[in-house]
Every structure is written in structure tokens, then in C-alpha cells.
């Protein structure tokens, strides 16, 4: 298996990455958003691609790492999109 790590990712990967993120961190958001599907939907809308690194194998996302750059976070749009 060949793994490629890229900064940013295409919108076609948004749902898969939101599900991966939810698997890892969903319990932290559970009190705020009890529905798993709603959490995934909010996460998918809020990701800022250019502030993340993704591991791919054959164009299939395996993992996501968000980072803070210039005071902007992976979930920077959370406040605007969560409403």
C-alpha cells in the first residue's frame, strides 16, 4: 500500500473526512449535537481544507490532521456554519 500525504483535499472527500473525524472526536461533540448524522453534516460544512493534511491510499482518505495556521483552525467556520 502506498500512502501519500497532502495538504488540503478536494471537496469530493468532504463526507468521508467528516466521518473519520467524527469517529475520532464525535464523543466530544455529543453533548452539543446528539445525532451522529447531524455532527457529520456540521463537520463536513465546517472543514477548511487548506488547514489540514490528509493521508491517502489510491485516492481514498485514510486519516486527517488539522492544524492551526495564522490563527485559523481546521474547523474555523464552526461558528458560522453550526447555526
N, C-alpha and C positions, 0 to 999 in steps of 0.2 A: 504494500500500500504506500503510495506517495502522498505526502501531506504538504500542502502549500499554505503559507500564512500570508494574508494580505491585509493591508489597512483599508478599511471600508469594504462595501459589498453592494451588489445590485439589489434593487427592490424586489426581485423575484425570490429572494431569500428571506424577506422580512418575517413571514409567518413561521418558518422553520426556526429562525433565530429567536423569535419571541417565545416559542415553545421550549427551546433549550434553556433560555434564561429563566422561564417560569419553573421549569423542572428544578433548577438550582436554587432559585430565590423566591419562588412562589409563597412558601410559608411566611416569609417576612411581610408580604403584601396582603396576606389572607384576611387580616382584620379590617383592612381598608376596603378591599374588594373580595368578597367571599366567593364569588363564582370564578372558577378556573378559566373558563372561556372568556369572561369579561376581562380578567387580568391579562390574558394573552392578547386580546384585542387592543387594550390600552398600551401594553408594551410595544406591540407592533407599530402603533401610530407614533410612539414617542422616541423610538431609537433614532439617533443621529449617526448615520453610517460612518462618516469621516472620523469619528472619535472612537472607533473600535477596530480591533484586529480579529480576524476570523480564520480558523483553521479549516481548510477544505480538502477533501479527497474526491477526485473525479467530479468537481463542481458541486459536491454535497457538503453542506456545512456540518462540521463536527463539534466546533466549540467557538465561543465568543468571549472576548475580553474587552471590557470597556475601560476607558481611561479619561482622566481629566486633563484637558489641554486648554490653556488660555482661559481658564475659569468656565469652560463649557464641558458638560459631562455627557456620557453616553445617553442618559435619559433627560437631557436638558429641557426637552419640550414637555416633560411630565405635567407641569402646572397648566400649560395652555391646552394640552390635549385631553387631560383627565376629566374635564367638565362634561 
